[in-house]
């Protein structure tokens, strides 16, 4: 089975980004489910699904985090 990084590179080559589950996002960032829920409440982009659950586009999450970091730096400095 391919790792997430390997799958990401394979899919990126054809212009597709894999969608992560909450558990995968938690594992990637080393955070709890509570933290991911807080991120979503704070505006973290979520991809809707046809079934119960949610998925995350890693590129969009990273962009959202970078923008949030920039806002926090601007507010403090």
Secondary structure as GFF3:
##gff-version 3
##sequence-region A 1 77
A	DSSP	alpha_helix	4	12	.	.	.	ID=ss1
A	DSSP	beta_strand	19	20	.	.	.	ID=ss2
A	DSSP	alpha_helix	22	29	.	.	.	ID=ss3
A	DSSP	alpha_helix	33	41	.	.	.	ID=ss4
A	DSSP	beta_strand	56	57	.	.	.	ID=ss5
A	DSSP	alpha_helix	58	76	.	.	.	ID=ss6
###
